């Protein structure tokens, strides 16, 4: 009698003294071999997605395996950078609204932002959220695909607005999310969605992946490329591993072999890379890219700030000059239709009872939950360190479009 457990999102790897269980490719937990043997039975790993147990009934093996997995899921780590991590799934007790780092961001327009994962493989010198190489963040989040799709569907059925545009816009690089093709395919089935964009640095794109995304129904790839000189591109992206020639090759492939519309989205930092903008526009026109959307660098308190901001009038004058030189429209007047959004359960100044759900992105940050919303507590003193499940009182300090920030009022004891 052999119980065979096969998973799509898990892979198993034999290590010295333990089994490494990888979740969604870039996250893992490690379980002692003896724990598996004593808790379930003698095991074998016939292929990376399967683990088998001898002398155990199927139902019993499944039940015991999920018990062990559940006890260790809080030990999840990210392979990239070895940060600790939280898996946000439908039974995690963590809502997908309320936090800027992960989940769903709805600002009451026809554009919806979704964030299935955190973390990045680059270290862009202009990153507004301080992701990737050199980041001060110590904790990551990854969201279960089916949970994300389910909650998006609920929100869109509530909004009832035809022609919604979805931006997969992670705090970092979205293609670190292992099931991106599946996520796109599921979103494409939603009757309210007309466009699906992914905002990416392009480094994980391959012809095969582009074909899969095309088949799944992706409509746009917004590719961040802020320098076409090889060394300038490495400087701006904050990594010597960045290869702008490979990015050019994949953009060319997309324009010739897929229906996906490419938008090149450089960030201009005056005094650093403004001379690169003309090169990018000229090359884009040559390969058939119809849209280059140049972004003005904006300083951010928690971001990387290598240059000073230029005011909008100066920035627009810069774009206008490029338009005249290259014959490509660069100035856009984006008007988004207003749509119905969920009522906010809290307003600024409210004191609410909440429960700690997870560590936040930084060492002193926590994510609390109340009334089906996440509340970020950005500054909790070390001596007041909190534990998962702890009940607390929180004063809401920011309440904007169902994104909430709060501060600890006092402890009320543990759950």
Long-range contacts (C-beta under 8 A, 24 or more apart in sequence): 1-54, 1-55, 1-56, 1-57, 2-52, 2-53, 2-54, 2-55, 2-56, 3-41, 3-52, 3-53, 3-56, 3-57, 3-58, 3-60, 3-61, 3-62, 4-50, 4-52, 4-58, 5-50, 5-51, 5-52, 5-53, 5-61, 5-62, 5-65, 6-49, 6-50, 7-49, 7-50, 8-49, 9-178, 9-179, 10-49, 11-48, 11-49, 12-45, 12-48, 12-49, 12-50, 12-51, 13-45, 13-48, 14-45, 19-43, 19-45, 19-51, 21-69, 22-79, 23-76, 23-87, 23-142, 24-142, 24-177, 24-178, 24-179, 25-79, 25-178, 26-78, 26-79, 26-80, 26-119, 26-142, 26-176, 26-178, 27-76, 27-77, 27-78, 27-79, 27-85, 27-87, 27-140, 27-142, 28-76, 28-77, 28-79, 29-69, 29-72, 29-73, 29-75, 29-76, 29-77, 30-75, 31-68, 31-72, 35-68, 36-68, 39-64, 39-67, 39-68, 40-64, 40-65, 40-68, 74-388, 78-119, 78-140, 80-119, 80-121, 80-176, 81-119, 81-135, 83-119, 83-137, 83-138, 83-139, 83-140, 84-138, 84-139, 84-140, 84-359, 85-139, 85-140, 85-141, 85-142, 86-139, 86-140, 86-141, 86-142, 86-358, 86-359, 87-142, 87-144, 88-141, 88-142, 88-143, 88-144, 88-147, 89-143, 89-144, 89-147, 90-144, 90-146, 90-147, 90-150, 92-357, 93-357, 93-369, 94-357, 94-358, 94-367, 94-369, 94-374, 95-369, 95-372, 95-373, 95-374, 96-143, 96-147, 96-148, 96-151, 97-151, 97-342, 97-372, 97-373, 97-374, 97-402, 98-369, 98-373, 98-374, 98-375, 98-376, 98-402, 98-403, 98-404, 99-367, 99-374, 99-375, 99-376, 99-403, 99-404, 100-171, 100-376, 100-403, 101-141, 101-171, 101-360, 101-361, 101-376, 102-141, 102-143, 102-171, 103-143, 103-148, 103-151, 103-374, 104-148, 104-151, 104-152, 104-155, 105-401, 105-403, 106-155, 106-341, 106-342, 106-401, 106-402, 107-341, 107-401, 108-338, 108-339, 108-340, 108-341, 108-401, 109-336, 109-337, 109-338, 109-339, 110-161, 110-163, 110-164, 110-165, 110-336, 110-337, 110-338, 110-339, 111-164, 111-165, 111-166, 111-167, 111-336, 112-152, 112-155, 112-156, 112-164, 112-165, 112-166, 112-167, 113-166, 113-167, 113-169, 114-148, 114-152, 114-166, 114-167, 114-168, 114-169, 115-143, 115-168, 115-169, 115-170, 115-171, 116-142, 116-143, 116-145, 116-148, 116-168, 116-170, 116-174, 116-177, 116-180, 116-183, 117-141, 117-142, 117-143, 117-170, 117-172, 117-174, 117-176, 117-177, 118-142, 118-170, 118-171, 118-172, 118-361, 119-171, 119-172, 119-173, 119-176, 120-172, 120-173, 120-176, 120-201, 121-173, 121-176, 121-201, 121-203, 121-204, 121-239, 122-173, 122-201, 122-203, 122-237, 122-238, 122-239, 122-242, 123-237, 123-238, 123-239, 124-201, 124-224, 124-226, 124-236, 124-237, 124-238, 124-267, 124-304, 125-235, 125-236, 125-237, 125-238, 125-269, 125-272, 125-304, 125-306, 126-226, 126-236, 126-267, 126-269, 126-297, 126-303, 126-304, 126-306, 126-307, 127-238, 127-303, 127-304, 128-298, 128-300, 128-303, 128-304, 129-171, 129-172, 129-300, 129-302, 129-303, 130-302, 130-303, 130-304, 131-171, 131-172, 131-173, 132-172, 132-173, 132-238, 133-238, 133-239, 134-238, 136-362, 137-361, 137-362, 138-359, 138-361, 138-362, 138-363, 139-358, 139-359, 139-360, 139-361, 139-362, 139-365, 140-361, 141-358, 141-361, 142-177, 145-179, 145-182, 145-183, 145-186, 146-186, 148-183, 149-183, 149-186, 149-187, 152-187, 152-190, 153-190, 155-342, 156-190, 156-192, 156-193, 157-192, 158-340, 158-342, 159-192, 159-339, 159-340, 159-341, 160-192, 160-340, 161-192, 161-337, 161-339, 161-340, 162-191, 162-192, 162-194, 163-192, 163-194, 163-337, 164-192, 164-193, 164-194, 164-339, 165-193, 165-194, 165-195, 165-196, 165-197, 166-193, 166-195, 166-196, 166-197, 167-197, 167-198, 167-199, 167-222, 168-196, 168-197, 168-198, 168-199, 169-197, 169-199, 170-199, 173-200, 173-201, 173-203, 173-204, 174-198, 174-199, 174-200, 175-200, 175-203, 175-204, 175-205, 175-209, 176-204, 180-213, 181-209, 181-212, 181-213, 181-216, 182-216, 184-213, 184-216, 184-217, 184-218, 185-216, 185-217, 187-217, 188-216, 188-217, 188-218, 194-219, 195-219, 195-220, 196-220, 197-221, 197-222, 197-263, 198-222, 199-224, 199-265, 200-224, 201-237, 201-242, 202-247, 202-250, 202-251, 203-242, 203-243, 203-246, 203-247, 205-250, 205-254, 206-250, 207-250, 207-253, 207-257, 210-250, 210-253, 210-254, 210-257, 210-258, 210-260, 211-257, 211-258, 213-258, 213-260, 214-258, 214-259, 214-260, 218-260, 219-260, 219-261, 220-260, 220-261, 220-262, 220-263, 221-254, 221-260, 221-261, 221-262, 221-263, 222-263, 222-265, 222-293, 223-247, 223-251, 223-262, 223-263, 223-264, 223-265, 224-265, 224-266, 224-267, 225-264, 225-265, 225-266, 225-280, 226-266, 226-267, 226-268, 226-269, 226-273, 226-276, 227-266, 227-273, 227-276, 228-276, 228-279, 228-280, 228-283, 229-276, 229-279, 232-273, 232-276, 236-267, 236-269, 236-272, 236-273, 248-283, 248-287, 251-287, 251-289, 252-287, 255-287, 255-288, 255-289, 256-288, 261-290, 261-291, 262-289, 262-291, 263-289, 263-291, 263-292, 263-293, 264-289, 264-291, 264-292, 264-293, 265-292, 265-293, 265-294, 265-295, 266-292, 266-294, 266-295, 267-294, 267-295, 267-296, 267-297, 268-294, 268-295, 268-296, 268-297, 268-315, 268-318, 269-297, 269-306, 269-307, 270-297, 270-307, 270-308, 270-310, 271-307, 271-308, 272-306, 272-307, 274-318, 277-322, 278-322, 278-325, 278-326, 281-322, 281-326, 281-328, 281-330, 282-326, 284-328, 285-326, 285-327, 285-328, 292-328, 292-330, 293-330, 293-332, 294-319, 294-322, 294-330, 341-401, 341-402, 342-402, 344-399, 344-401, 344-402, 345-370, 345-371, 345-372, 345-373, 346-370, 346-371, 346-373, 346-375, 346-396, 346-399, 346-404, 347-396, 347-399, 348-396, 348-397, 348-398, 348-399, 349-395, 349-396, 350-395, 350-396, 350-399, 351-393, 351-394, 351-395, 351-396, 351-409, 352-393, 352-394, 352-396, 352-406, 353-391, 353-392, 353-393, 353-394, 353-412, 354-391, 354-392, 354-393, 354-394, 354-406, 355-389, 355-390, 355-391, 355-392, 355-415, 356-386, 356-387, 356-388, 356-389, 356-390, 356-392, 357-388, 358-388, 368-392, 368-394, 368-406, 370-394, 373-402, 373-404, 374-404, 375-404, 375-405, 375-406, 376-404, 376-405, 376-406, 377-405, 377-406, 377-407, 377-408, 378-405, 379-407, 380-408, 384-408, 384-411, 387-414, 389-414, 389-415, 390-414, 390-415, 391-415
